[in-house]
Amino acid sequence: MSKVKKILRLFVVSICIAGLLLTSIGVLGASKSKYSFKLTIMAQYFGTEPAPSNSPVILKAEQYLKTDLEFTWVPADGYNDKLNIMLASGNLPMVVYVPGKTASIIGACKAGAFWELGPYIKQYKNLKAIPDIVLWNSSIDGKIYGIPRSRTLGRNGIVYRKDWAKNVGITKLETIDDLYNMLKKFTYNDPDKNGKNDTYGMIVCNYNGPFYITLTWFGGPNGWGLNKNGQLVPTFLTNAYIENLKFWRKMYQEKLFNHDFPSVPGARWEDYYSQGKGGVKIDVIDSANRIYNGLKNNGIIPKDAKDTDIMDVVVSVKGKYGLRNMPTSGYAGYLMVSKTSVKDMNTFKKVMSILDKFGDRTMQDLFGYGLPNRHYKLVDGKIDPIPNLPADLSREISGLNQVLHFYPANGGTPRYMTPLLQLQADMQALNEKLNILVPNPAEALIGMSDTYIKRGVTLDNMIEDARVKYITGQLNDQGFKKVLDNWRRQGGDQIIKEVNALYRKYKKNIPYKEDIYKILNP
């Protein structure tokens, strides 16, 4: 080999080595992609910041899935607004978390914005575990457009400060009257014994869930119910709704909950409890443990305080119509696959395969709890989250559980159960065992009503605005009736007509007996 050729060869090799070195340190702007496939996901997060792209939890998940994960994070309080903007633009990532069946989502599904998943779900080892009842409840126009995120049906109940109850001499919580008495004493009898008038019976936010839970106590339906004529009617056209409204207005007038509730965001709701400001929470039962930990973290209670000495849980309280409660739908939002970003069947199947793997134990552990000895410890082979994580470690898992569908149920490593965690689980199971949950027979039907698709957002807002104004005294009985009349004229009566036609058509598909969703207080 000539001397010139040797020099040239050495030069080429040097250039290649230099290129590799420069690429490794990013000087040449090399792509950060590590795998041949990238999955883009839009999801909500709670708290101050979501998990960063370099979170070791995300990196470990990418390694397991052999897929690059790119998240678009949106604060929970502004999520629906952002989602509507992106729907209108047609610019959606591959997988989109959708909180619920709004009129805009229903319209988008019918317009072909998302893939129909129904024909494929049973082909995947984890997704095929989704119960038929949940698939029905989550369906839109009789079709499955999203992977529902699993939730226990009996999740709702009443959590309260047991230590406060002891301080004010309350020994039982069994009836609506007992609850009212507790709220009053928690507001006016200095339950925290600090000598100040600085507590509320309960804290309320702009989320209307607690109102609709209490509605079932007064014999009302869950969303829609069956009247004596065999017709489905919406809950706000019942006497039970009016009784419940008056109950809430009475509590408002007596200042048993905070008057600024319409402006309190749901994401900050539990903060007030963790600061020792409220004693009763009508919501999901599993909030009891979060409140307990918040109280400890904020120094409101001693670090060694036993959890079941501080918090207690009941499934419901009795009214004139016995013990009743509002179930969840069996799911909390969906993971939908966008047709704007996933254009062909091969890509669709790849996305579905990855989403199916989100149900594997590895992914449920990673996105549910993080990394062992960093975010949690294993106690007797069970996950025990490390309390009071530094902000940087806590952020590494922030929001990631929002993209888990949790199928199969209990598919992850079992969680270490403290006495309060065990009580929560027992009460959720008791809700279903007692057969007190009132289902919504129109859960899947409302999305098939053409009028609801066109007018649903406006009409829903009309009722919600009137509900808040009645509670706060800005609207009287006559004014509320006028709102109901306007609702009927502006499309409500047509929605009732369409929903009942759909009820007759799909009645055989509804997995509930009629007796359980009949209106007891019409």
Residue pairs with C-beta under 8 A, 6 or more apart in sequence:
1 9
19 28
22 28
23 30
32 68
33 68
34 62
34 68
35 62
35 66
35 67
35 68
37 66
37 67
37 68
37 350
37 354
38 67
38 68
38 69
38 70
39 65
39 67
39 68
39 69
39 70
39 94
39 95
39 351
39 354
40 70
40 71
40 72
40 93
40 94
40 95
40 341
41 69
41 70
41 71
41 72
41 93
41 94
41 95
41 96
41 97
41 403
42 71
42 72
42 73
42 74
42 83
42 86
42 92
42 93
42 95
42 96
42 97
43 71
43 72
43 73
43 74
43 97
43 399
43 402
43 403
44 73
44 74
44 75
44 76
44 79
44 97
44 99
44 399
44 402
45 51
45 73
45 74
45 75
45 76
45 398
45 399
45 402
46 76
46 267
46 398
46 399
47 267
47 394
47 398
47 399
49 395
49 398
50 71
50 73
50 395
50 398
50 399
51 57
51 58
51 71
51 73
51 395
51 396
51 397
51 398
51 399
51 400
52 395
52 396
53 70
53 71
55 395
55 396
55 397
55 400
56 371
56 374
56 396
57 366
57 367
57 370
57 371
57 375
57 396
57 397
57 400
58 69
58 71
58 400
60 366
60 371
61 69
61 363
61 366
61 367
62 68
62 69
64 357
64 360
64 362
64 363
64 366
65 354
65 357
65 363
67 354
70 93
71 399
72 93
73 399
74 82
74 83
75 267
76 266
76 267
77 265
77 266
77 267
79 99
80 99
80 102
83 96
83 98
83 99
83 104
83 105
84 104
86 92
86 96
87 104
87 105
87 108
87 113
90 113
90 340
91 340
92 113
92 338
92 340
92 341
93 338
93 341
94 337
94 338
94 341
94 342
94 351
95 335
95 336
95 337
95 338
95 351
95 355
95 403
96 114
96 335
96 336
96 337
96 338
97 333
97 334
97 335
97 336
97 402
97 403
98 105
98 146
98 333
98 334
98 335
98 336
99 332
99 333
100 333
101 138
101 140
101 446
101 447
102 456
102 457
103 452
103 453
103 454
103 455
103 456
103 457
103 460
104 457
105 140
106 140
106 141
106 447
106 452
106 453
106 456
107 453
108 114
109 140
109 141
109 143
109 145
109 447
110 140
110 141
110 453
112 339
113 338
113 339
113 340
114 145
114 146
114 336
114 337
114 338
114 339
115 145
115 336
115 337
115 338
115 339
115 342
115 348
116 143
116 144
116 145
117 144
117 145
117 146
117 147
117 337
117 352
118 135
118 139
118 143
118 144
120 349
120 352
121 127
121 128
121 130
121 135
121 144
121 147
122 128
124 352
124 353
124 356
125 356
126 356
126 357
126 358
126 359
126 360
126 405
126 407
126 408
126 411
127 147
127 352
127 355
127 356
127 359
127 405
127 407
129 359
129 407
129 408
129 409
130 147
130 148
130 150
130 405
130 407
131 330
132 511
133 330
133 511
134 148
134 150
134 329
134 330
134 331
135 144
135 148
136 443
136 444
136 509
136 510
136 511
137 148
137 329
137 330
137 331
137 443
137 444
138 144
138 146
138 148
138 329
138 330
138 331
138 334
138 444
139 444
139 447
140 444
140 447
140 448
141 447
141 448
142 444
142 448
142 506
145 334
145 336
146 334
146 335
146 336
147 334
147 335
147 336
147 355
147 405
147 407
148 330
148 331
148 333
148 334
148 405
149 331
149 332
149 333
149 334
149 335
149 404
149 405
149 406
150 330
150 331
150 405
150 406
150 407
150 409
151 328
151 329
151 330
151 331
151 332
152 328
152 330
152 428
152 432
153 327
153 328
153 330
153 431
153 432
153 437
154 315
154 325
154 327
154 328
154 427
154 428
154 429
154 430
154 431
154 432
154 437
155 284
155 285
155 286
155 327
155 328
155 428
155 431
156 209
156 213
156 283
156 284
156 285
156 325
156 326
156 327
156 328
156 431
157 284
157 285
157 313
157 314
157 315
157 316
157 325
157 427
157 428
157 431
158 173
158 179
158 280
158 281
158 282
158 313
158 314
158 315
158 316
158 317
159 280
159 281
159 283
159 285
159 287
159 288
159 291
159 311
159 312
159 313
160 173
160 182
160 279
160 280
160 281
160 311
160 312
160 313
160 314
161 186
161 191
161 279
161 280
161 310
161 311
161 312
162 308
162 309
162 310
162 311
162 312
163 301
163 309
163 310
164 186
164 191
164 192
164 279
165 171
165 173
165 182
165 191
165 279
165 312
167 189
167 190
167 191
167 192
167 193
168 182
168 185
168 186
168 189
168 191
169 185
170 178
170 181
170 182
170 185
172 178
173 179
173 182
173 312
173 314
173 317
174 314
174 317
174 318
175 317
175 318
175 319
176 217
176 247
176 317
176 318
176 319
178 317
179 280
179 317
180 251
180 256
182 201
182 279
182 280
183 201
183 202
183 251
183 256
183 257
183 279
183 280
184 201
184 254
184 256
185 191
185 201
186 199
186 200
186 201
186 202
186 278
186 279
186 280
187 199
187 200
187 201
187 254
187 255
187 256
188 197
190 196
190 197
190 199
191 199
191 279
192 198
192 199
192 276
198 277
199 276
199 277
199 278
199 279
200 255
200 256
200 257
200 258
200 277
200 278
200 279
201 251
201 256
201 257
201 278
201 279
201 280
202 210
202 256
202 257
202 278
202 279
202 280
202 281
202 282
203 257
203 258
203 261
203 264
203 269
203 272
203 273
203 277
203 278
203 281
204 210
204 257
204 258
204 261
204 264
205 261
205 264
205 265
205 266
205 268
205 269
206 261
206 262
206 263
206 264
206 265
206 266
207 266
207 269
208 464
208 467
209 282
209 283
210 281
210 282
210 283
211 244
211 248
211 467
212 222
212 223
212 235
212 326
213 282
213 283
213 325
213 326
214 244
214 247
214 248
214 282
215 221
215 222
215 235
215 240
215 241
215 244
215 326
216 222
216 316
216 324
216 325
216 326
216 438
217 244
217 316
217 317
217 318
217 319
217 321
217 324
218 240
218 243
218 244
218 247
218 319
218 320
218 321
218 521
219 240
219 319
219 320
219 321
219 324
219 519
219 520
219 521
220 235
220 238
220 240
220 241
220 244
220 519
220 520
220 521
221 233
221 235
221 238
221 240
221 438
221 440
221 517
221 519
222 235
222 326
222 327
222 438
222 439
222 440
222 517
223 234
223 235
223 440
223 442
223 443
223 446
224 232
224 233
224 234
224 235
224 440
224 441
224 442
224 445
224 446
224 499
224 517
225 232
225 233
225 235
225 238
225 438
225 441
225 517
225 518
225 519
226 232
226 441
226 514
226 517
226 518
226 519
227 233
227 518
227 519
227 522
228 522
231 496
231 500
232 441
232 442
232 445
232 496
232 499
232 500
232 503
233 496
233 519
233 522
234 492
234 496
235 241
236 463
236 467
236 484
237 484
238 519
238 521
238 522
239 521
239 522
240 519
240 520
240 521
240 522
242 477
242 480
243 521
245 467
245 470
245 471
245 480
248 471
249 470
249 471
249 472
249 473
251 257
252 259
252 471
252 472
252 473
253 473
257 278
258 264
258 272
258 278
259 472
262 468
262 472
264 272
270 281
270 287
270 290
270 291
270 294
271 294
272 278
273 281
273 287
273 291
273 294
273 295
274 290
274 291
274 293
274 294
274 295
274 297
274 298
274 300
275 294
275 298
275 300
276 295
276 298
276 300
281 287
281 288
281 291
285 313
285 315
285 424
285 427
285 428
286 424
286 428
288 311
288 312
288 313
288 420
288 423
288 424
289 307
289 311
289 418
289 420
289 421
289 424
291 311
292 301
292 307
292 310
292 311
292 420
293 387
295 301
295 310
296 302
296 303
296 305
296 387
297 387
297 388
301 310
306 419
307 418
307 419
307 420
308 419
308 420
308 423
311 420
312 423
313 423
313 424
313 427
314 427
315 323
315 325
315 427
315 430
315 431
315 434
315 436
316 323
316 324
316 325
316 431
316 436
317 323
320 521
321 520
321 521
322 436
323 434
323 436
324 436
324 438
325 431
325 436
325 437
325 438
326 437
326 438
327 431
327 437
327 438
327 439
329 440
329 443
335 355
335 403
335 405
337 348
337 351
337 352
337 355
342 348
342 351
355 405
357 363
358 364
358 367
358 403
358 404
358 405
359 404
359 405
359 406
359 407
359 408
359 411
360 411
361 411
361 412
361 413
363 404
364 404
364 406
364 411
364 412
364 413
365 383
365 412
365 413
366 400
367 397
367 400
367 401
367 403
367 404
368 400
368 401
368 404
368 412
369 375
369 376
369 383
369 385
369 397
369 412
370 376
370 393
370 396
370 397
372 378
374 386
374 393
374 396
375 385
375 386
375 389
375 393
375 396
375 397
376 383
376 384
376 385
376 386
377 383
377 384
377 386
378 384
378 413
379 416
380 416
381 413
381 414
382 413
382 414
382 415
382 416
382 417
383 412
383 413
383 414
383 415
383 416
384 415
384 416
415 421
417 425
431 437
435 516
437 516
438 516
438 517
439 512
439 516
439 517
440 517
441 503
441 510
441 512
441 517
442 499
442 503
444 506
445 499
445 502
445 503
445 506
446 452
446 456
446 495
446 499
447 453
448 498
448 502
449 456
449 495
449 498
449 499
449 502
450 498
451 491
451 494
451 495
451 498
452 459
452 491
452 495
452 498
452 499
454 491
455 490
455 491
455 495
456 495
458 490
459 487
459 490
459 491
459 492
459 495
462 483
462 486
462 487
462 490
463 483
463 487
466 475
466 479
466 480
466 483
466 484
469 475
469 479
470 476
470 479
470 480
475 483
503 510
